[in-house]
């Protein structure tokens, strides 16, 4: 690579550095999966001309500090038709649409170009110097439809008046939840399987989708299968807690084949549901018993109050706090005499 400013990442994609890398950034850090994304979801002629051997993942991020917890990015340098091209992939992790997207993408793109100018060492002053094309791609997996402007010019007031005299670009949107199950199954690759799974985040939904991608998983090589398993575990982690996550993580990561992974996941899920049901029944019985005891104690207290016994003695007999006995007495006194007798019968 000629430009030191954009140095190649030396980290293997199996290395997970932070919580954001556990999502699509982790998957797309594999050059093969990045190429799958382009070829599967971007219908442009130039896509088929990209050679995997001429793709370099760049060790650089441009996310603004305010958005560190909401998104992640990846930068790829591609040599395409003897030209340098930069693919900037922004992964939106927030459920709501960001209407400032065109403006933020422009900031990131300008930063990329600024780095090239800085690293050019006076080459930028030559007549033949050209900046590389930057292709912005937004990967979005929120539930709501993406309604932000797709082109930069639409983000500008009065853009209609100025034609080509104003800055403009259109970013590529890959919207995970807008693809149908049939479309994703037909693509039959790692990124399509991930999209299909990600569309159903509840446990039962994940299980059903996982069963449907078994055939896709069977065709993956060992490296792809391990990549998918690690990603899948971290998708589950978004909605799982404590012991449940630990059990599911263990059964999936220890599975050597796709069918055994699905079977182990289903078994672990059923066991966890059974435990939850048993805990619920036990809690309900305990609560019912406590409620029954409370009713009996209140009845004893009412009878003792009608006999005129001292409050401290009643509290001792009924095994109730003195404050509770005082409350019962107050409620009893507010009732007519006939109702007081009925309440203890």
C-alpha positions, 0 to 999 in steps of 0.5 A: 500500500502506497499511503502510510496514512491508510495502513492495513489492519494486522488483526485477524477478524476472529479477534474481538476488540470491543462490544461493537466488533461483536456485531456486523463489524466482526462479520464484515472484517472478513474480506470474503464476507465484505465481498459477499455483502457487495455482491449480494446487496449492491446491484452495480456492474462494478461489483463483479469486477472486484478481486478479493486479492485486491481488497485491503481492510484498513486500520482506521475508524472515523466515528465521531465521539458522540456516536461511539455507542450507536454505530461502528465503521469499516474502511476497505481499500480496493484496487478496481480497474487500476484505480484506488477506491475506498469503501466506507461502511457505516453500521447503524446500531440505533433503532431510530433513523438518523436524519443527519446521515448525509451530513455525517457521511460527508464529514467522514469522507472529507476526513478520508480525503484530508488524510490522503492530501496530508500523506501525498507529500506535495503530489497533491500539487501536481496536475495529474493528482486525483483523490480516490473515489469514496463509496459510502455504504450504510448498513442499518438493522433498525425496525423502522423504515429508513426515511432519511435523505439518500442523497446529500443534495436533498439535505440542502435547502433550495438544492433544486435551483442549483443543479450540478453547482452544489456538492452531491453524492448518494450513499448505498443503503443496506437495510437488513429488515427489508429483505424477505426470507426467500431472498436471503435463503436464495443468496445462501451465504454467511451475510445473508444467513446473518441477516435472516437470523437478525430479523428475529431476535426473540429466542423462539424466532432465532431457533426457527430461523436457525433451522432454516439456515442449516443447509447454508451452514453446512456449505460453509468451510470451517473458518466461515462456520466459526465466524458465524457461530461467534457472531450468532452468540453475540446476537443472542447476548443482546437479549440474554442475561446471566446463566442463560447466556452462559449456557447458550454460549457454551453449547453453540461454541462447542458445536462442531457441525451446523445440525448439532449446533441447532439441536444443542441450541434447541435443547438448551433453550427448552431446558431454560424455559422449563427452569423458568416455568418451574421457578414461576410455579414455585414463586406463585405457590409461595405467593399464594401461601403468603397471601393465605397466611395474611388473610388468616392473620387479618381475620384473627386481628379483626376478631381480637379488635372486636373483643377490645384486646390491646393492640400489642397483644393482638400483634403478638397473637396474629403475628403482624406488625403493630402498624398493620394492626393499627391499619386494620383497626382504622379500617374496621372503625370506618365500617358500620357495626353490622359490617364489622361483624360480617367481615370476621364471619 
